[in-house]
Structures are given as structure tokens and as C-alpha cells.
Amino acid sequence: MRRLLTNRNFVLLWSGQLISAIGTALHDLAIAWFIYELTGSTLATGASIVSSFLPRALLSPVAGMVADRYNRKWLIVFSDVLSGLSVMSMYCFARQDLLTLPVILGFTALLSASSAFIGPASSAAIQSILDKDDYQSANSLRQLRWRFSTVIGAFLGGVLLRLLGIRSLLLINALSFWLSALAESFIALPTHPVMTETDPSPSCEKTGFGQVIHFLLQNRPLLFVLVFVMVMANGLFMCLFVYMPALFSDVLAATSAEMGTYYALEALTATITAAVLLGHRLRNPYRWVVAMLVVEGAVLLSHGLIRTPGGAYLLAALLGVSTTICVVAVMTVEQLLVPNRMMGRFSGIAAVLGDGSMPVFTLLYGFLGLYLPIQTILLFTGVLFLIMLLPAPWMLSSQLSLVSRD
């Protein structure tokens, strides 16, 4: 922690992204509420979710390529500046009472497109400014930043929306992006292109993804983490987002306040876990990934068995702990195994798999919920999740060299 807090570049990157994360958390809650008030349609809310995922998924491979070719600092700064301009444009439309659903969806898609470049560039930048011994602590702080901003958005977003209105929250978010860009502009990163390796394949000469794919095929643990965590785990867990209101209302006979308590407990335990991980090193991050995935599968399955809000609260606490440990371990594995020169492209591939799968699974679960009992779907999903973890021991049998390749 002492090394991290005295690392000027990391502090600037982390604090800048904390500012924009808080603004985004307030923005997301306000926009979701505003859309439902404007249209009265859950379909419109779903459309906004798709518009926030799809452009990022489509652009992530390009963003990863750009992050490995050009200066990552200015890519992060430019993305935040563009995001701020997008939100400020929404603010101007709101001042003229022209903030209609098509306008919101259009600017949400633009925000999603600009954010596609931040992820790969930030992941690669972390490698450039830290020693490998600091990766886990840095990832814990990143999780702490995300969870803290989520808590702020959950507790303050609704209150500020009611007191200040949608216009003020849009203005706050735009300013948060620009303040973030200002802090990030003082980071010192390499100013030369990073990607210098060549590939004999003509198609790979143009895209540069051939080296990454070849590297993944040679690294079974990393390939398993990429495919299972980014696609299957993220996708299968979308059932909780889709069914949670119906689960609390129809199955548990609970109120929206009790559902809010569920989310608050999950965020609180996740925040505490991220703080604890700052002082406790995970000796083998990959084994922790697998262990926490088993816990997550059991928690997912148990959502199909609960009958009281108290049982749901217990599962929320377990979910907050297990997902935080899993995410921190996943990021650490990636940073230890993926060379810095290809981290941007790897992050782009991971993002397109994760962001691309979520809308697909969301639509699938929405369709299944029309014909099958919710608890049956949750039980089946949990069992499927655990069955798909069966290759994990085979992956563990490989010799992991958890050292940086760069």
C-alpha cells in the first residue's frame, strides 16, 4: 500500500477514474429512472441497457489494437474528454426539453463507444506503472473504487435526482469526466507505440491479433479464465439481474426496500472484502478464481431454493465476498501472464466476449421467464454453472508461471 500511495502515476489514474466513476454511477441511476418515467416501458429500459453494452462490445477489438499501438495515457484522456462532451450534449438537450428516448439512446451509445477505449488502455497502463508484486493491491483498490462509486450512486442518486433534477446530474457527470481527464493528463507513460512484434500471416500483419490468439491457445489457465469468466459466468449471472424484482415480489413476498437492502448488502460486503485484500496476498490467484467460481455457482443455485428475505440477504453477502475475490484474482492472473505489449488487445478480446454476451443472455432469460418458473430457471442455471467448472482441475494441472512476461 505504501508503494501504491507513493506512486504518483497510479494515484493520478486511480483518483481520476474514481471521480468519473462516481459521476457515472449517479448518471446511470438518474437515466434509468428518467427513461421509465418518460416511457413507462421496461422495454425502453432494456433498450438503454443494450445501447450501453453493444457499441463497447463491437469497438473493443479496435480499442485493444489502438491501446497497443499508441500512447495509452492520451487514449484514456481523450476517451474521458469525449465522454464529457457526450454527457454535456445530453445536458444541453435537457435544458431545451428535447431529451427524448432516441436522443438518450444515441448519446448512451456514444458513451459506450468512448468507454471501449478506456478499459484496454487502463489495464495496460497499470502494468506499465507498477511492479508485479503490487498488482493484487492495485486490483483490490480498483474494485474498492468501483464498489464505492456504486454505493454512492445507489444512496445519493435517487435523492439528488429528486432534489436537483436530471439536468443537474448530467452536468455533474460531464464535469466528473473532465476532472478525471485533467488528473490523467499528468500521468507519465511511454510516448512511443508499444506493439512492435510481427506475424508472418498477412491477416495478422493488419490486425495484430494473431499473436494474442496464439498466446492464449498455449496458455490453458488463461484461456479458461477468459472464456468461462468473461462469457459464461457473466452471462449466466445475468439471470439475477433479470429475475431479482420478480423473485422478491412474487416468490419472497417482499418489498422494493427489501430488494434494495439485498443490493446494499452485496455492495457492502464487496467493499469490505476489497479493503481486506489490500493487506492479504492471494498466493495462487488462479486457484482462488476457481474456488470462488464454485462458491458463486452454489450461491446462484441457492437463489432457486430461498423462501425468505433473510436467506436472500445471506446469499447477497456471500456473493459480494466471492465475486470481489474472483475479480481481483482474475485481473491479477491476466496481468501476471499477459505481456504488456499485447495487454491492450487481450483486454479488447475480453471486453467483446463479456459485453457481447450480456445482452444475449439478458434476452434469453427474459424469454425463458415467460414460460418457466423463475426458481426452476435459477436452479438449472446454478447446476449448469457448476457442471461447466468440471474442466478446472485439468487446468490446474498445468504448470503456472505467474511472472510477468515483460
Secondary structure, DSSP 8 states (H G I E B T S, - for coil): -HHHHT-HHHHHHHHHHHHHHHHHHHHHHHHHHHHHHHH--HHHHHHHHHHHHHHHHHHHHHHHHHHHHS-HHHHHHHHHHHHHHHHHHHHHHHHTT---HHHHHHHHHHHHHHHHHHHHHHHHHHHHHS-GGGHHHHHHHHHHHHHHHHHHHHHHHHHHHHHH-HHHHHHHHHHHHHHHHHHHTT-----S-------SSHHHHHH--HHHHHHHHH-HHHHHIIIIIIIIIHHHTHHHHHHHHHIIIIIS---HHHHHHHHHHHHHHHHHHHHHHTTS--SSHHHHHHHHHHHHHHHHHHTTT--SHHHHHHHHHHHHHHHHHHHHHHHHHHHHHS-GGGHHHHHHHHHHHHHHHHHHHHHHHHHHTTTS-HHHHHHHHHHHHHHTTTTHHHHHTS----S---
